[in-house]
């Protein structure tokens, strides 16, 4: 095989007229004298010209530069691995999953006779490593007693959700299994990192949270209960992961009592923010902000009742933000929603506009420690739903653009397919800069539920019971270019930051 590859390389070079042929004239390429003042012939280079990578590692980018002409550039791969684009100035090379020994791969760029250049890539075998990771639920709480398996080896997660499996050669696929009345399985494909944090998507609650209450009186601003106005008390902390927690303040509950719950240490430090604004109605975005204040430095312990956490409001300025939503072709915009991000810690939902308009404008507070985020969604019959959030928007920014990604959609098997088996290939269209999450749910009470996280566009899924009927869909999360990035932390569903999500419509199949 290696001899055939060498022959193929030589044949291509001869056909293209390699510039280093023994009879090439001089001085300079094509006999051009650099002092003659006459332009020389075109030249082609590839960058990087050489590189060393590990088998199973991520794709590397290659750039061809053509000087002196505007001819089209083509690419050819000689050796194992896969090539991205085969035409154009740029391409990518993805190493094979494994090699037995160091292997030199050639990526050739050509723009015609006499215009070739090569990148020489050395692919080295991946060394075995110990994978020491952690399994948590979507709330970030450690999950114990789950079985983690990699290439025939397994471990059970401890009280802290941690596990360790030695002798793993990347890239590797990892299964997390909860064997209960109904078996729940999560599979993560193509990992290379030694320290994955796996968010087990089937367990949304576990453990007992710490709880406390915070009480205080709101003063200043407009009178609480003014018609057309809403006042909210919101808790934030930097000590633990904390989702949005708030309570409305009315004449009947001022002083207010704000319940707080969290996972982790028994004592934390936080702050209470109070935001007051005018709105045409419940769920509609604010039109004006009439008060804001914060009481920080609050020490809160498990079971505590913190009092005297009063907040005095001052009047912030009201500014605006605006922009456009760009849905995929054929998709209709469903909604645009506004959140205000207080102190870079939590996102306060303030209202939504459920129209198909692609232009939006929202009133936002100015002069306080906050930014804003806008989330837009769109849908297409038969094409699923797509959603994107743009975070960190400053007041008065009027050029916000929300480009919604095209969802990954099922290709095969067809909806209602029969005879599905362990050999069936499930395939779907790609989600750019995102990972795919396939969810399989059986109709039977004891049918195992399975999800697969992968950056690829096809997979096989063993373990479906014979004669069962399943529903499956393709979800997407981003921005994640690899499953390694997806497993880089416990906070999968972030309250702040840019992100996008997609979901296809559901299909069914029957197992033989």
C-alpha positions as CSV (number, residue, x, y, z in Angstrom):
1,X,0.0,0.0,0.0
2,X,2.8,2.4,0.9
3,X,4.4,1.7,-2.5
4,X,1.2,2.5,-4.3
5,X,0.9,5.8,-2.4
6,X,4.5,6.8,-3.4
7,X,3.8,5.9,-7.0
8,X,0.6,8.0,-6.9
9,X,2.5,11.0,-5.5
10,X,5.3,10.8,-8.2
11,X,2.7,10.5,-10.9
12,X,0.9,13.6,-9.8
13,X,4.1,15.6,-9.4
14,X,5.2,14.6,-13.0
15,X,1.8,15.5,-14.4
16,X,2.0,18.9,-12.8
17,X,5.6,19.5,-13.8
18,X,7.3,19.8,-10.4
19,X,9.3,22.9,-10.1
20,X,12.3,21.1,-8.7
21,X,12.9,19.0,-11.8
22,X,16.7,18.4,-12.6
23,X,16.4,20.4,-15.9
24,X,14.7,23.4,-14.4
25,X,16.4,26.5,-15.8
26,X,18.0,29.3,-13.8
27,X,18.8,31.7,-12.4
28,X,15.5,31.7,-10.5
29,X,12.4,29.8,-11.5
30,X,11.8,29.7,-15.2
31,X,15.2,31.3,-15.9
32,X,14.0,34.7,-14.8
33,X,16.6,37.2,-13.8
34,X,15.4,39.1,-10.8
35,X,17.3,42.2,-11.9
36,X,15.8,42.3,-15.4
37,X,12.6,44.2,-14.4
38,X,10.4,41.6,-16.0
39,X,7.8,39.9,-13.8
40,X,8.7,36.3,-13.0
41,X,6.4,33.3,-13.3
42,X,3.8,32.4,-10.7
43,X,4.7,30.5,-7.5
44,X,2.7,28.4,-5.1
45,X,3.5,27.7,-1.4
46,X,1.6,25.8,1.4
47,X,1.7,26.8,5.0
48,X,2.6,25.1,7.3
49,X,5.0,23.2,5.0
50,X,5.5,20.5,7.7
51,X,3.8,19.6,11.0
52,X,3.7,16.8,13.5
53,X,0.4,15.6,15.0
54,X,-1.0,12.8,17.0
55,X,-3.4,10.3,15.6
56,X,-7.0,11.2,16.6
57,X,-6.2,14.8,17.1
58,X,-8.3,17.7,15.8
59,X,-8.1,18.9,12.2
60,X,-5.3,21.3,11.2
61,X,-5.7,24.2,8.8
62,X,-3.6,24.5,5.6
63,X,-3.2,27.6,3.5
64,X,-2.1,27.8,-0.1
65,X,-0.7,31.1,-1.4
66,X,-0.5,31.7,-5.2
67,X,1.6,34.7,-6.3
68,X,1.7,36.0,-9.8
69,X,-1.5,34.4,-11.1
70,X,-5.2,33.8,-10.3
71,X,-5.5,30.1,-11.2
72,X,-7.8,27.8,-9.3
73,X,-6.1,25.7,-6.6
74,X,-6.8,22.0,-6.0
75,X,-5.8,19.7,-3.2
76,X,-4.9,16.0,-3.0
77,X,-4.3,13.8,0.0
78,X,-1.7,11.0,-0.1
79,X,-1.9,8.9,3.0
80,X,-4.3,8.1,5.8
81,X,-6.7,10.7,7.2
82,X,-9.3,12.9,5.6
83,X,-9.1,16.1,3.6
84,X,-11.6,19.0,4.0
85,X,-12.1,21.1,0.9
86,X,-10.5,19.8,-2.3
87,X,-10.6,23.2,-4.0
88,X,-9.8,26.8,-2.9
89,X,-7.0,28.5,-1.1
90,X,-7.7,26.8,2.3
91,X,-8.4,23.2,3.4
92,X,-8.1,21.1,6.6
93,X,-6.5,17.8,7.3
94,X,-7.9,15.5,9.9
95,X,-5.5,12.7,11.1
96,X,-6.7,9.1,11.3
97,X,-8.0,7.8,14.6
98,X,-5.0,5.6,15.0
99,X,-1.7,4.5,13.3
100,X,0.6,1.7,14.2
101,X,3.8,3.7,13.7
102,X,4.8,7.2,12.6
103,X,3.4,7.8,9.2
104,X,4.2,10.7,6.8
105,X,1.2,12.1,5.0
106,X,1.5,14.4,2.0
107,X,-1.1,17.1,1.2
108,X,-0.5,18.5,-2.3
109,X,-1.7,21.8,-3.6
110,X,-1.7,22.4,-7.4
111,X,-2.7,25.3,-9.6
112,X,-1.6,23.6,-12.9
113,X,1.6,22.6,-14.6
114,X,4.7,23.8,-12.8
115,X,2.6,25.1,-9.8
116,X,2.6,22.5,-7.0
117,X,3.5,22.6,-3.3
118,X,3.3,20.1,-0.6
119,X,2.7,20.0,3.2
120,X,4.4,17.0,4.9
121,X,2.5,15.9,8.0
122,X,3.9,13.3,10.4
123,X,1.2,11.4,12.2
124,X,2.4,9.8,15.4
125,X,0.6,7.1,17.4
126,X,-1.3,8.3,20.4
127,X,0.1,7.3,23.8
128,X,-2.1,5.6,26.4
129,X,-3.2,7.8,29.3
130,X,-5.3,7.6,32.4
131,X,-8.7,9.3,32.0
132,X,-9.7,10.9,35.3
133,X,-13.1,12.6,35.0
134,X,-16.3,13.6,36.7
135,X,-20.0,13.0,36.1
136,X,-22.4,15.7,37.2
137,X,-26.1,16.5,36.6
138,X,-27.3,19.5,34.6
139,X,-27.4,21.4,37.9
140,X,-23.7,20.8,38.4
141,X,-24.2,18.4,41.3
142,X,-21.9,15.4,41.4
143,X,-23.5,12.0,40.5
144,X,-22.4,8.9,42.3
145,X,-22.9,5.2,41.5
146,X,-22.9,5.6,37.7
147,X,-20.8,3.2,35.6
148,X,-18.4,4.8,33.2
149,X,-17.0,2.5,30.4
150,X,-14.2,3.1,27.9
151,X,-13.0,0.4,25.5
152,X,-14.0,-2.5,27.7
153,X,-12.7,-1.0,31.0
154,X,-15.1,0.5,33.5
155,X,-15.3,2.4,36.8
156,X,-18.0,3.5,39.2
157,X,-18.3,7.2,40.1
158,X,-17.7,8.0,43.8
159,X,-19.5,10.4,46.1
160,X,-17.8,13.4,44.3
161,X,-18.8,12.0,40.9
162,X,-15.2,11.2,40.0
163,X,-13.8,8.1,38.2
164,X,-10.5,7.0,36.8
165,X,-9.7,4.5,34.0
166,X,-6.1,3.8,33.1
167,X,-4.6,2.6,29.7
168,X,-6.9,4.6,27.4
169,X,-5.7,5.4,23.9
170,X,-7.3,8.5,22.4
171,X,-9.5,9.1,20.7
172,X,-12.0,7.2,22.7
173,X,-15.7,6.8,23.2
174,X,-17.1,6.9,26.7
175,X,-20.4,5.5,28.0
176,X,-22.1,6.6,31.2
177,X,-24.8,4.2,32.5
178,X,-27.4,4.4,35.2
179,X,-28.9,1.0,35.7
180,X,-32.3,1.5,37.5
181,X,-35.8,0.6,36.7
182,X,-35.1,2.0,33.3
183,X,-31.5,1.9,32.0
184,X,-30.2,5.3,31.0
185,X,-27.2,5.6,28.8
186,X,-25.1,8.5,27.7
187,X,-22.4,8.1,25.1
188,X,-19.7,10.7,24.2
189,X,-17.8,10.0,21.0
190,X,-14.3,11.0,19.8
191,X,-12.9,12.3,23.1
192,X,-9.1,13.0,23.5
193,X,-8.9,14.9,26.8
194,X,-7.8,13.1,30.0
195,X,-10.1,15.1,32.3
196,X,-13.7,15.2,30.9
197,X,-16.6,16.6,32.9
198,X,-19.7,14.7,31.7
199,X,-23.0,16.4,32.2
200,X,-25.4,13.4,32.4
201,X,-28.5,14.8,30.7
202,X,-31.0,12.3,32.1
203,X,-30.7,13.4,35.8
204,X,-31.9,16.9,36.3
205,X,-32.2,16.9,40.1
206,X,-30.3,15.2,42.8
207,X,-29.3,15.8,46.4
208,X,-30.7,18.3,48.8
209,X,-29.8,22.0,48.3
210,X,-28.9,24.5,51.0
211,X,-31.7,26.9,51.7
212,X,-32.0,30.4,53.4
213,X,-34.1,33.5,53.2
214,X,-33.2,37.2,52.8
215,X,-35.5,40.0,54.0
216,X,-35.4,43.7,53.6
217,X,-37.3,46.9,52.7
218,X,-37.2,48.6,49.3
219,X,-37.2,52.4,49.5
220,X,-36.7,55.2,46.9
221,X,-37.7,55.0,43.3
222,X,-41.3,55.1,42.5
223,X,-43.9,54.0,45.0
224,X,-44.1,50.2,45.1
225,X,-47.3,49.2,43.4
226,X,-47.5,52.1,41.0
227,X,-49.8,51.2,38.1
228,X,-47.9,49.8,35.1
229,X,-44.7,49.2,37.1
230,X,-43.0,46.1,38.3
231,X,-40.3,45.7,41.0
232,X,-38.2,42.6,41.4
233,X,-35.6,41.6,44.1
234,X,-32.9,39.4,42.6
235,X,-30.1,37.4,44.3
236,X,-26.5,37.0,42.9
237,X,-23.3,35.4,44.2
238,X,-19.8,34.6,42.9
239,X,-19.2,31.7,45.3
240,X,-21.2,29.0,43.5
241,X,-23.0,28.4,40.2
242,X,-26.3,30.1,40.6
243,X,-29.3,30.4,38.3
244,X,-31.8,33.1,38.3
245,X,-33.6,33.6,41.6
246,X,-36.0,36.5,42.2
247,X,-39.3,37.6,43.8
248,X,-41.7,40.4,42.9
249,X,-42.0,43.2,45.4
250,X,-45.5,44.6,46.0
251,X,-47.1,46.8,48.7
252,X,-48.2,43.6,50.5
253,X,-44.7,42.1,50.7
254,X,-42.5,45.1,51.3
255,X,-40.5,44.3,53.4
256,X,-39.8,41.4,51.0
257,X,-38.6,37.9,51.9
258,X,-36.5,36.3,49.1
259,X,-36.0,32.5,49.4
260,X,-32.5,31.3,48.2
261,X,-31.3,27.8,47.5
262,X,-27.9,26.5,46.3
263,X,-25.7,23.5,46.0
264,X,-22.2,23.4,47.4
265,X,-20.7,25.0,50.5
266,X,-23.0,25.7,53.5
267,X,-22.1,29.4,53.6
268,X,-21.8,31.8,50.7
269,X,-21.6,35.6,50.2
270,X,-24.0,37.4,47.9
271,X,-26.0,40.4,47.0
272,X,-29.6,41.5,46.5
273,X,-30.4,43.7,43.6
274,X,-33.7,45.5,43.1
275,X,-34.8,46.5,39.6
276,X,-37.9,48.6,38.9
277,X,-39.4,49.3,35.5
278,X,-42.5,50.2,33.6
279,X,-44.1,47.6,31.3
280,X,-47.3,47.5,29.2
281,X,-48.2,44.1,30.6
282,X,-46.9,40.8,32.1
283,X,-44.4,39.2,29.8
284,X,-43.9,42.4,27.7
285,X,-40.5,44.1,27.6
286,X,-40.0,47.3,29.7
287,X,-40.4,50.7,28.3
288,X,-38.6,52.7,31.0
289,X,-36.5,51.9,34.1
290,X,-37.5,53.8,37.2
291,X,-35.3,52.4,40.0
292,X,-32.2,50.3,40.8
293,X,-30.3,49.5,43.9
294,X,-28.1,46.8,45.4
295,X,-27.3,45.5,48.9
296,X,-24.1,43.5,48.7
297,X,-21.8,41.8,51.1
298,X,-24.5,39.5,52.5
299,X,-23.2,36.4,54.4
300,X,-25.7,33.6,54.0
301,X,-25.5,30.2,55.8
302,X,-27.6,27.0,55.4
303,X,-30.9,27.5,57.1
304,X,-30.3,31.2,57.9
305,X,-32.8,34.0,57.9
306,X,-30.9,37.1,56.9
307,X,-32.7,40.3,57.8
308,X,-32.1,44.0,57.3
309,X,-31.1,43.5,53.7
310,X,-32.9,46.7,52.6
311,X,-32.3,48.3,49.2
312,X,-32.5,52.0,48.4
313,X,-33.3,52.7,44.7
314,X,-31.9,55.4,42.5
315,X,-33.3,56.3,39.1
316,X,-31.1,54.8,36.2
317,X,-31.1,56.1,32.7
318,X,-33.1,54.3,30.0
319,X,-31.4,53.6,26.7
320,X,-32.1,51.2,23.9
321,X,-30.6,48.4,21.9
322,X,-31.6,47.1,18.5
323,X,-30.7,44.8,15.7
324,X,-31.8,42.1,13.3
325,X,-32.5,38.4,13.4
326,X,-31.2,36.3,10.4
327,X,-33.0,33.0,10.3
328,X,-32.0,30.1,8.0
329,X,-33.7,30.1,4.6
330,X,-37.3,28.9,5.0
331,X,-37.5,29.4,8.8
332,X,-39.9,31.8,10.4
333,X,-38.9,33.9,13.4
334,X,-41.0,32.9,16.5
335,X,-39.8,35.2,19.3
336,X,-37.2,37.8,20.5
337,X,-36.6,38.1,24.2
338,X,-34.7,40.4,26.5
339,X,-32.7,39.7,29.6
340,X,-30.6,42.1,31.7
341,X,-27.3,40.7,33.0
342,X,-26.7,42.1,36.4
343,X,-23.0,42.5,37.5
344,X,-22.0,39.8,35.0
345,X,-23.5,37.2,37.4
346,X,-27.1,36.5,36.5
347,X,-29.6,37.1,33.7
348,X,-33.0,38.6,34.5
349,X,-35.7,37.8,32.0
350,X,-37.7,41.0,31.3
351,X,-40.0,40.2,28.4
352,X,-40.5,38.9,24.9
353,X,-42.0,39.8,21.6
354,X,-43.7,36.8,19.8
355,X,-43.8,38.1,16.2
356,X,-42.2,37.1,12.9
357,X,-40.5,40.5,12.6
358,X,-36.7,40.2,12.0
359,X,-36.0,43.7,13.4
360,X,-36.1,44.3,17.1
361,X,-35.5,47.1,19.6
362,X,-35.6,47.0,23.4
363,X,-35.3,49.5,26.2
364,X,-32.5,48.7,28.7
365,X,-31.1,50.3,31.8
366,X,-28.0,52.5,31.5
367,X,-25.6,53.7,34.2
368,X,-25.7,50.6,36.4
369,X,-23.5,47.5,36.4
370,X,-25.3,45.6,33.7
371,X,-25.3,44.5,30.1
372,X,-28.1,42.9,28.1
373,X,-28.8,39.7,26.1
374,X,-31.2,39.1,23.3
375,X,-32.4,35.6,22.4
376,X,-34.2,34.8,19.1
377,X,-35.8,31.6,17.9
378,X,-37.2,30.4,14.6
379,X,-39.0,27.4,13.3
380,X,-39.7,25.6,10.1
381,X,-42.3,22.9,9.6
382,X,-40.3,19.7,9.2
383,X,-37.1,21.5,9.9
384,X,-37.2,21.8,13.7
385,X,-36.3,24.9,15.8
386,X,-33.2,27.0,16.1
387,X,-32.3,29.5,18.8
388,X,-29.4,31.9,19.5
389,X,-28.5,34.2,22.4
390,X,-26.1,37.2,22.0
391,X,-24.8,38.3,25.4
392,X,-22.9,41.3,26.7
393,X,-24.8,43.9,24.7
394,X,-23.9,47.5,25.9
395,X,-26.6,50.2,26.1
396,X,-27.2,52.1,22.8
397,X,-25.8,49.3,20.7
398,X,-28.0,49.3,17.6
399,X,-26.3,46.8,15.3
400,X,-26.8,43.5,17.1
401,X,-27.0,40.6,14.7
402,X,-28.5,37.2,15.6
403,X,-27.6,34.8,12.8
404,X,-29.5,31.6,13.7
405,X,-27.8,28.3,12.7
406,X,-29.4,25.7,10.5
407,X,-30.4,22.7,12.8
408,X,-28.9,19.3,12.3
409,X,-31.7,17.2,10.7
410,X,-32.1,13.4,10.3
411,X,-31.1,11.9,7.0
412,X,-31.4,8.2,7.8
413,X,-33.2,6.0,8.7
414,X,-36.4,7.4,7.2
415,X,-39.2,8.3,9.5
416,X,-41.2,5.1,10.4
417,X,-38.3,2.8,9.3
418,X,-38.5,-0.9,10.3
419,X,-35.8,-3.5,10.7
420,X,-33.4,-1.2,12.6
421,X,-30.6,-3.2,14.2
422,X,-27.1,-2.7,15.8
423,X,-25.8,-2.4,12.2
424,X,-28.1,0.5,11.2
425,X,-26.3,3.8,10.5
426,X,-28.0,6.9,11.9
427,X,-27.1,10.0,10.0
428,X,-27.9,13.7,10.0
429,X,-26.9,17.0,8.5
430,X,-24.1,19.0,10.3
431,X,-24.4,21.8,12.7
432,X,-21.6,24.3,12.2
433,X,-19.5,25.0,15.3
434,X,-21.7,22.8,17.4
435,X,-21.9,19.2,18.7
436,X,-24.9,17.0,18.1
437,X,-26.9,15.4,20.8
438,X,-29.0,12.5,19.6
439,X,-31.8,11.4,22.0
440,X,-33.5,8.0,21.7
441,X,-36.6,7.3,23.7
442,X,-38.4,3.9,23.7
443,X,-42.2,3.6,24.0
444,X,-41.9,0.6,26.4
445,X,-41.6,1.2,30.1
446,X,-38.4,-0.8,30.3
447,X,-36.8,0.3,27.0
448,X,-33.4,2.0,27.7
449,X,-33.2,5.7,27.0
450,X,-30.0,6.6,25.2
451,X,-28.3,9.9,24.1
452,X,-25.2,10.3,22.0
453,X,-22.9,13.3,22.0
454,X,-20.8,13.6,18.9
455,X,-19.2,16.1,16.5
456,X,-19.8,13.7,13.6
457,X,-22.8,13.2,11.4
458,X,-23.3,9.5,11.7
459,X,-23.2,6.8,14.3
460,X,-24.4,3.3,15.2
461,X,-26.4,2.7,18.4
462,X,-26.4,-0.8,19.8
463,X,-28.7,-1.9,22.6
464,X,-32.2,-1.4,21.3
465,X,-34.5,-4.2,22.5
466,X,-35.8,-6.4,19.7
467,X,-39.4,-5.5,18.7
468,X,-39.3,-2.1,20.4
469,X,-40.4,1.2,18.9
470,X,-38.3,4.3,19.4
471,X,-38.5,8.0,18.8
472,X,-35.3,9.9,18.0
473,X,-34.3,13.5,17.4
474,X,-31.1,15.5,16.8
475,X,-30.3,18.3,19.2
476,X,-27.4,20.7,18.9
477,X,-25.3,22.8,21.3
478,X,-22.8,25.5,20.5
479,X,-20.4,27.1,20.2
480,X,-18.5,23.8,20.6
481,X,-16.2,22.6,17.8
482,X,-15.4,19.3,19.5
483,X,-16.8,16.9,22.1
484,X,-13.6,17.7,24.2
485,X,-14.9,21.3,24.4
486,X,-18.4,20.1,25.3
487,X,-17.0,18.2,28.2
488,X,-14.8,21.0,29.4
489,X,-16.9,22.0,32.4
490,X,-20.0,21.4,34.5
491,X,-21.9,24.4,33.4
492,X,-23.5,23.2,30.2
493,X,-26.6,25.3,30.4
494,X,-25.1,28.7,31.1
495,X,-27.2,31.7,32.1
496,X,-24.7,34.2,30.5
497,X,-22.6,34.2,27.4
498,X,-23.2,33.7,23.7
499,X,-24.7,30.3,22.8
500,X,-27.0,28.6,20.3
501,X,-29.2,25.5,20.5
502,X,-31.2,23.6,17.8
503,X,-33.5,20.6,17.8
504,X,-35.0,18.6,14.9
505,X,-38.5,17.2,14.8
506,X,-38.9,13.7,16.1
507,X,-38.8,10.5,13.9
508,X,-39.8,7.0,14.8
509,X,-38.3,3.6,14.0
510,X,-39.0,-0.1,14.8
511,X,-36.3,-2.5,15.9
512,X,-36.2,-5.9,14.3
